[in-house]
Amino acid sequence: MDRVSVLEEPLKTTVGDRTAKAMAEHLDLHTVADLLHHYPRRYAERGELTRLADLEVDEHVTVVAQVEKAAMLGTGRGRRLEVVITDGSGRLTLVFFGRGAYHPQKELLPGRRALFAGKVTVFNRKRQLAHPDYKPLSPAGGDAEADEWAGKLLPLYPACRQLASWQLQQAVDTVLDGLEATAWEGVADPLPEALRAERGLVPLREALLKVHRPRTKADLWAARERLKWDEAFVLQVALARRRHADGQLPAVPRVAPAEGLLADFDARLPFTLTEGQQRVSADIFADLATDHPMHRLLQGEVGSGKTLVALRAMLAVVDAGGQAAMLAPTEVLAQQHHRSITEMMGELAEAGLLGGAEHGTKVVLLTGSSGAAARRGALLDLATGEAGIVVGTHALIEDKVQFHDLGLVVVDEQHRFGVEQRDALRAKGNRGDDKRTPHLLVMTATPIPRTVAMTVFGDLETSVLDQLPAGRSPIASHVVPAADKPHFLSRAWERVREEAEGGHQAYVVCPRIGDSAEEAETKGGKDAKGAKGGKGAKGAKAAPSPEDEAEKRPPLAVLDVAAQLSAAPGAPLAGLKVEVLHGRMQPDAKDAVMRRFAAGEVDVLVATTVIEVGVNVPNATVMVIMDADRFGVSQLHQLRGRVGRGSAAGLCLLVSEMPEGTPARTRLDAVAATQDGFRLSRIDLEQRREGDVLGQAQSGARSSLKMLAVIDDEDVIAEARDAAAEIVAQDPELAAYPELRGALASLLDEEREQFLDKG
């Protein structure tokens, strides 16, 4: 019997149809392998009882506790059994009604220890579990038997309302007993034996037994170390094979001549490139000179000059006779990039025009809202090769867009694109039978921890810009507690007015637009986060926390805030020129607003996150973010980066009604405390969880990484990456490693494999 027939066997053949259906629907567990890799979330030790005092209302919990007292109350149909359990830190009431009370009355006697599972609710201001599932940990009949579980580490599994932790444990035991009976016949170990021996890792069989049936903490440590390696190594092998396959694709080397467009551009720069920009450019030029396509991730701090580095790469390709396309996620960002590139290039971007430079080229813009004449002209220039550079949105992917010789694709803010879109644009580099793949440069303005770069972007070489160009000013950041100290918010608006009267400009960012179309979409729905409070038994409500109250209010909206700030007499910013910018505006209107703001004709721009990346107005010095707790850490860091881009110091004010000490407020305090984007990205990842590193979601409940923590296990990931690269270099098809091939097949379902293939 081979490996697939054992571990990939449907659960219904082992645990029965009913249990298997519940596992599939509520825990996404379908096979024996899924269940064996559904690891305990923690372990209860001898005498350890879950702290009942820490339970939260509406939480589905599994607790280990002891019965303190039990009493049957009421008469007739209103009879109920009330059981009070304790763990020394607090008490919790269990209630059983009607006929459902008779069996627990016989089993839940004072002094008995048991596992209890259910949803915490509130009734008469007391927390309770109504009709909880339970499993006695000792049978009735004496203290000796009551302690038979002592000394064991009791696994507590991630569970759901339909399946308690001990039911999952029973299912795991059934599977393990079956495998033990056959001596794990046909279950292959994916880690090569030499690799296991070198790192002192236990075999797979031993790891699975020890993670589900540990006798000591040493057992647990050994199991976890092995299973972490499994996840890291198999993933890194998949990525190494992707890198190897990419390295076999043909591409046209693009080497810029000593005299040409790039040299002329560098000569006209009014500043010197930073050491980081020079180093990264050298890496990119070396990649472009090879006959295999570049696959490089360019990341760095906000304002570190990534666009300039990308433009130099595009100019090098144009110098070498090719074309370059920059794909941006929004029209606002595409227009901003086009404007910045043409301004930096000057006459070099005016090929064919009177006054254009000798080595110039055309730089065209193509978006969904481009006018018919502009669109026809851009398409013609791209097809004939007249335009060396095009900046655009998803419109670049349309079938009508044809290139004369696409040599480089630059994807900005790549996390906003699906891999299909990126792949579709690169496919335009194939001309007829000439299947040559364009070089690829992926840019992100969100700093990425090294371990994430090795996993999420493991198929790309990584370049980091961690130096800010000379002349950038520091940004002071402060949390404005609008609910606790309203006068702080008043002072914030005074600061905005002071900056405007001093000749500078300000942004005010809100989470919502506030127009009728948006209201219609959200009518009857929940707010961006929704309140966390909930009802207890019999409709009783838990007392709402200040955090709940703050979240219940709809997020502040651009149109409302703009009117409140400037429209009414005596408004905080009355007399200043205030305009709005959001995604529902017509493209021409958005572009006009941005041009007026860039020209200094607008004092305050009230906007949504359309200004999050790419917007460069050096005269803007203040960023006020309303309902800042509604944004993620990295997003706040990006927004803050829109100011402090000139010689004047920047100021970022994070306005929130969240009380001090809440998780949301702690997150804002972290942003205010540092401008280190890489440090903030680690905080962001820790809070959001890793998500599925092989999927496209930013975070998610199900992950390919069950034991490995991307942030904490950096050493394991780095070692696994090196080991994987060595094996794939020697044996790309893994012909000598059939067990490893099987593990890859299990990891890479169709969707994930497609994700890697198009990476």
N, C-alpha and C positions, 0 to 999 in steps of 0.2 A: 504494500500500500504506500503510495508516494505522499509527499508532504502536503500537497494541496488537498488530497482526499481525507487527511486527518484534521489539520487545523482549519481548513476552509470548509469543513462540514457544517451544514446548517444547524443551528442550535436546537431546532425542533426535534431532531433525531436524538438529542441527548437530554434535554430538559422538558420536553413536551410542548405541544402546540400552544397552550394558553400562556405559559411562562415565556416562551420564545416570542410570541406576538407582543407581549408587554415590553420585553427587552428591546425589540425592534422599534416599536412605536415611540417609546418614551426615553430610551437610552441609546438608540442607534447602534445596538449590538445585534449582529446577524449571524456570525459564525463563531466556532469554537475559539479561533484566534482573537476575535473581538472581545470575547468574554475574558480570556486569559490575560489580555492586555488592558482590561478594565481594573486598574490597580486600586487597592484600598487608599482612601484619602488620608487616613491616619489609623493609629492603633491604640486601643485602650490597654493600659497595663494593670497589673494586680492592684486592687484598691483604688484605681483611678476612676473617678466619676466625672462626667462632663459637668462643667460649671453651669448649673441651671440659671444662675443669676445673669448669665450673659446671653440667654436666648432672646431672639427678637420676634416680635409679633409678626405673623404671616409667614414665618420661616418653617419649611419642612425639615424636621430634625430627627436624628436618632440619638438617644441619650442612654447612658448606663446609670441607673440610680437604684435606690433602695426604698422599699415601701415603709413609710413611717406610720400611717394609719389608714384604715379603710372602713367605710360605713355605708349601709343601705339607707337611703332617705326617701321620704314621701310614701304615698300609698297608691294602690291601683295602677292606672296607666301612667301616672306621674312618677312611679318609682324609679330611682336612679342610684347607681353605685358611685360614690365619690372616694377616690383614692389619692392620698397625698404622698408624693415621693420626694426624696431629698438627696442632696449630694454634699451637704455640709455648708455649701455657699448660699443655698436658697432652696425654695420649695416650689413644686409645680403640682397642680391638681389635675387628676385624670377623671373623666366622667363617662359613665356607661349608662345608657337608657334602656328601659324595657327588658325584653328577653336577652338583649345583648349584655346584660349585667350579670347573669347567673354564673357563667363560666369564669369570668374574671374574679367574682366574689370568692370562688373556691381556691383560685390560684394565687391571687395577689394579697397575700397575708403579710402582716407587719414583720419586717426583718428580711423579707425575700428580696433578692437582687435580680434585676431583669433588664433586658433591652426594651426600650419603648420608642415607637416611631409614630409621628403624626405631625399635624400642622398646629403651630402655636397660635391660639386665639385669646381673646380677652372677654371675660364675663364678670360682671360686678367688680370691675377693677382688679380682677385676679387673672393671671395667665393660666391657661389650661390646655390640655389635649382632649378633644372629644373623640371617644371611640378609637383610641390609638391601637395600632398593632403592637403586640408585645411578644417577647420570648423569654421565659424564665431562664436564668443562667444557672440555676440549681434546682433539682427536683425537690418536691416536698419530702421532708423526712430527715432533718438533722443537720447540724452544723458541718459535719465532716463532708457530706455530699454537697452542701451549699458552697464549699470552697474548692470544688473539683476543677474549676476553671482557673484557679489561682496559679500564678507564675507564667501563664500564657499571654502572648500578645494577641489581642482580639482585633481582627481586621474590621474596620468600619468603611464600607464602600460608598462611593457617590451613588445615591439612591433616588427614588422618586416616590410619589404617593402610591403608585400601583405596586411597587416592589421595594420592600424594606431591605435594609442592609443585610440582615441575616438570611433573607431569602436569596440574595445574590451570593452570599457566602456558601449556602447550601448548593447552589447551582455550580459554583466554581469547584466545590468539593467533589461533586458528581463527575465533572469533567476530568479533574486531576486523578480521581480514583480509576477512571476508565483508562487513562493514559498509563498510569502506574501498572495496571493489570497487564498491559501489553508491552511493558518496559519501554514505553515511548517509541515503539516501532514506527518507522517512517517519518519521525519528526526530526528534520535536519537542522543543524546549527548554522546560521548564516555567517557567523564570524569565523574566518579562517583560523585553524588551530594554532598556527604560529603567532598570529596576532593576539589570541587569547593568552597564550603562554607568556608572551613578551610583557603583557600588561597585568598579568596575574588575575585574569577574569574567570569567573566560574562558568561552566557550561550552561546552555540555555535551560535544560531540564532543571538543573539545580537552582537557577535564578528564579524560575517560575514557581517552583515549590516554596522557596524561601520568601518570596514576596507575598504569597498568599497564606503560607503556614509557617511564619517565622517562630523560632523558639527563643531567639535572643536578638538583641539589637545588632550584634555582629552579623547575624544572618541577613537582617534587613539591609545593612550597609553593603554587603557583598552582592545582594540581589540588585539593589538600586544602581550600583556602579556598573554592573554588567548590562542592565537594561537601558541605562543612559547611553552606553556605548553602542548598543544595537541601533537606537534611534538616530544618533549622530552619524554613525558610520554608514548605515544604509542610505540615509539622505545625502551624505557627502559623495558616496559612490554615484548616486543618480546625477548629482550636479557635475561631478568630474567627467562622467560619460557625456553629459551635455556639452561641457567645454571642449572635450576631445572631438566630438562630432562637429561642433562649430569650427574647430581648427582645420577640419578637412574640407570645408566649403571653399570654393574658389572666389576670389575677389580681385578687383583691379587695384594694384598699388597706386597710391596717390601721393606723389612727392612734389612739393612746391619748388619751383626754381628759385635760385638766389635773387633774381630780379623779377619782380612781378607784383601782383595785387597784394599779397601778404606783406611783402617788404615795404611797399608804399604805405600800407595801412599802419604798420608799426612805426614808420617814420613820422606820421602825422599825430601819433598819440601824444597828448600833452603831459603824460606822466610815465613813470617807469613801472613795468610789471613787477608785482611782488615776487619773492623767491618761489612761493608756492605756485603762482600762476606760470612762472617759467618752467618749473619742474614738471607740473602736470601737462603743460603744452608739449614738452619734450617727449613725455610718455605717449601722448596721443599721436604726435607726428611719427614716432617710431612704429606704432600700430598701423597707421595709415599707409606706411611704406611697404607693408607685407602683402603677400598674395593670398592671404586669408582674412576674412572680415574681422574688424575690430569689434569687440564686445566690452565696452567700458562704462562703468558707473562713475559719474562725476558728482560728488557731494561736498557739502561744506557749510560753513556758517552763513547766516543771513548776511547779504551784502559783501560776500567774499570775492565777488567778481567772476562767478561761473559763466555768466552770459558772454563776457569778453573772451574767456577761454574757448567757449563753444564757437564764437564768431571767428576766431583765428583758425580753428579747425576747418570751418566751412570755407574760409578764404583759401586755405591750403588746397582743398579739394577742387575749388573753382580754378585756382592757378594751374592745377594738374589736368584741367580739361573736363572735369566733372561738374555735377550739380549737387547742391545740398538743400535738404528740406528740414525745417524746424516745426515740430508738431506741438501745439500748445492746447491746453484743455479748455480754455474759454476765449471768447472773442476779445474781451477786455485785455487779457494777457497777450493774445496774438497781436493785437493792435499796438500794445505797449512795446513788445519785442520788435515789431517792424519799425516803430518810431525810433526806438533806441538804436537799432542797427543802422538805419539810414542816417541818423544824426552822427553816430560815431564814424561812419564811412565817408560822409560828406560827398564830395564829387566822385568818389570811387563807386558810389551806388547809382551813378547817373549815366551809365554806358548808353551810347546812342543819342544822348541829349546834348544840346549846345552847352558847352562848358564841362562836359563829362571828362573824366580822366582817361589817359591812354590805356591804363590797365584796369579800367572799371568793369563793372558788371551790373546787371539789373537786379534789384531786390523787389520782389512782388509779394503782395498780401492776398491770400485766398481764404475767405470764410464763407459760412452759409449765407451771410447777408450782403456779400459783395454784389454790386450792381451788375447788370447784364453786360454792359460795355467793358467794365473793369474785369469781369470774370472772363470774357472772351479773350481780352488782351493777355491776361495772365496765363490762360491755358495755352495760347499760341506761343508765348515766350518760353514756356516750360517745354513744349513739344519741340521747338526749334533749337533750344539751347541758348536763346538770347538772355534768358533769366538764369543767372547762376545760383541765386538763393531765393527760396520761397519760404515764407512764414505763414502758417495757417492752422486751422482747427481740423475737426473731423472732415471738413470739406475736401481736404487733401486726399482722402482715402477713396473718394468716389471714382467710379470706373472711367469717367470722362477725363480724369486727370492723367496725362501721360508725360513722361520725362524723356528728354533726349539722352541723358546719361546720368542717372541718379547714383551718386557715389557715396553719400553720407546722409544718414537720418539722425537727427537730434530730437530726442523726446524730452520735453520739459515737464516736470511734475508727473513723472511716469505713473505714479500710483493712481492717478485719475483715469488711466486708460486701461482697457482690457487688452490682453495679449493679442487678441484677434486684430484689433485696430492697428497695433504696432506692426504686426506681421503683414497686414495688408499693405501698409505703406512701403515696407521694405521690399515686398514682392514686385513693386513697380520698377525695381532696378533690373529685373530680368527682361531682356529684350529678345523676343522670339526664342530661338534656340540657345541664346547666350544666357545661361543660368548663372549669372554672377551676382553674388549677394552684396548689397551696399554695406559699408561700415556703419556701426551703430554706437552712438554716444547717448547714454541715458543720464539725465540730470535730475537731481532732487534738491530742493532748498531745505528739506527737513534732515538735519543731522541724524545719522543712523549709527547705533552702536556697532562695534566691530563684529560681534557675534551675529547680529542680524544681517549684516552685510555678507557674512559667510554662509548664511542659510537662505534668507529670502532672495538675495542677489548673488547666490553662490556660483552662478554660471557666468558672472561678469567679473572682469578685473576692476579693481576699485581705486579711484584717485580721490584724495581728500584735500580740500582747500581750507586751511585752518588759520590763515592770516587775513586780516582785514586791510584793505588798501589804505595808504596814508591819507590823512585828512578826515577820516571817519570820526565822529564824536561819540562819547559815551552816552548811554541811555539810562536815565534814572527811572526806576519802576516802583510803583506804590500801589497797595490795595486800598480802595476807597470803600469803607463799610457803610453803604448808603442807609441801611436800616438802623444800625447801632448809632451812627454819628452822621445825621443828615447834613450837618454844617460842613462836613468834609466834602460832600458832593457839591455844595454851593461854592466852596473854595476851588474845586476842580474847574467849574465853569469860569470862575474869575481868572484862573491861570490860562485857560483857553483864550479868553478875551485879551489878557495881557500879551500873550504871544502874537495874536492877530494884530493888535495895535502896535506891536514892535516890528511889524512887517513880515511875520511868519504865518504859517498855515497849520491847520489841524484836521485830523480825521476823528470821526465818531463812528464806531462800529456797533451794529445791533445784530442780534441773531435772526431777526425776522423782517420781512418787507412791510407787511401790514396792509396790503391792498385787498380789494374785494375778491380777486381770483384766488389769492392765498387763503383767505378766510373760507371760501367755498370748498377748497380742497381739504381743509382741516376740520370743517364743521362735523361735530359728532365724534371726532377723534380725540386723541390725547395730546398733551403738550409734548414738546421735544423730549422731555425726560419722564414726565408724569409724576404724580405724587406717590410716595412710598407707603403712606399710611394705609391701613386696611381695617376691615370690620372683623370683630371677634364673633364668638358664638352668639346666636340669637340676635344678630344685628348690632351688638354693642360695638362701639368704636374705641380704638386706642387713642389716647391723648396725642394730638399731632405735635411733632417737634417743630422748633423754629425753622429747621431745614425743610421739613415738609411744607410749611406755610410758604416759604420762599419759592419752592418749586411748583406749587399749585398755580401761582400767578402765570399767565401766558408770558412768553418771552417778549421783551421790549422790541418794538418795530421801528424801522427806519422812518416811515412816513409820519408816525406819531411823534417820535422824538424830535424830528426836524421841525415840526410845527410847534411843539412845546418850547423849543430852544429859541425860536426866532420870530414866530408869527405874531404872538400876542404882545401888547404893550407891557413893558416891564419884564419880558422874557430874558433869561440869562444871557442870551447872545443877540438880543435885539440890536439892530443897526449894522450887524455884520452880514456879509454876503454868505448865505448858507445854501448849499444845493445838495441833492440826493443822488445816489447811484446804487442801482441794484440790477439783478439779473433779468427782470421782466421788462426793462426798458428796451426800446428799439436800439439796435446796434449803433445807428448814426447818432442817436441821442446820448448813448453811453460814451461814445468816442468824443462827442462835443464837450460833455461835462469834464472828461479827463483832460482834454486839451486846455479848457479854461482853467482847471485847477493847476495844471502844470505851468501855465502861463502866469499864475499868480492872481487871476481875476476872481477866484473864489477863496474866501477866508476859511470856511469850514465845510468839509465834505462828510455828510452823514451817509454811511454805506453799509452794505452787507459784506460778507467775506470775499466779494469779487475783487477786492483790493489786497487779498491776502498775500499774493506773490507777484513778483515782476514789476510792480508799480514803483517808479523811481522819481520822486519829487524832492530834491535836496532841500528845498525851502520849508518843507513840512517838518515841524518840530514836536508836535503833540499828538499822541494817540490815546483816545479815550475809548475803552471797550466796555460797553454796557452789558450787564448780565454776564460778566466774564466767566462765571462758573459754568455757563452753558457751552463753553468751548473746551477743547482738549489742550493739553500742555503744549504740544508742538504747534498747534494752530495759534495759540496765544503768542508763542515765540515768533512765528512768522509775521503776525500782525504787528507786533512790536518793531520788527525789522523795517517797517515802512518809514520810520522816523530816524533821526540821527544819521542821515545819509549825506549831510553837508557839513559845514564848519561849525554850525550852531549845535549846542547840546540838545539831546532828545529827551522827551518825557513821556512815559507810558503810565496811564492810570487805569487800574483794573477795578471797575465798579461792580460791587456784588452786595446782595442782601443776605448772603450766607453768614451765619453766626461764627464767631471765632471757635476753633476747635473741631469744626465739622470737616469731613474729608475734602469737600469742595474748597473750603477756605484754606486748608492745608496745601492743596494743590496750587492755589493762587499765590500763597506765601512763597512756595518754592520757585515759581516763575519770577516773582518780584526779587528774590534773593540772588539770582544769578543770571548772567547773560550767556552762560556756557550752554550752547545748544546741544552738545553731546551729552552733558550731564542731565539736561532736561529730557532728552530722548530716552534715557534709561528710566527716569521716573515715569514717563509716559507709558513705556512698555510694561513696566512693573504693574501699573494700574490697569492697563487694558488687557493683560495677558498676551501670550504670544500669538494667539489665533492659530490658524492652520498655515504654517509657513509654505505649504505647497499650494494653497488656495489664494484667492484674490481678496478675501475679506480683510479689513483692517483689524478686526478682532472677532472672536467667535467662540461658541460654546464647545465645539468639537475640534480637536487639534490632532495632527499627526504626532505631535510631541506630547506624550503622556507622562513621561518620567523626566525628560530633559528640560531644564529651564534655560532658555536662551541667554538670559542675563547672568545667571549664577554659574553656569557650566562652561565658561569660555575656554578653559584649558582642554576639556573633553572635546569640544567642537573643533578647536585648532588642531589637536592631535589626530582626530578622526579625519579632518580634511587632508592632512599630510599623508596619512596611511591610505586613504582612498585614492589620492592622486598617484601614489606610487603603484598601486595595484592596477589602476586603469591604464597607466602609461605602459605597463608590461603586457596587459591582457585586456584590451578595450571591450571585447565581447564577453569577458568573464568565462571563457570556455573551461578554465581550470577551477572555476568556483560555481558549480551548479547550485549549491545551497544558497549562495548569495544572490544568484539570479532569481531564485524562487522568492527570496525575501523582497527583492525589488518589485517583482510582479505583484506581490501582496500590497506593498506600500503604494505603488503607482496604479491606482485605478484609472479608468479611461480619462476622467476629467483632469486628474493631477498629471498624468503623463502628457496630456495635450498641453497643459500649462508649461511643463518643462520643455517640450519640443518647440514651443513657440517663444521660449524665453529669450 
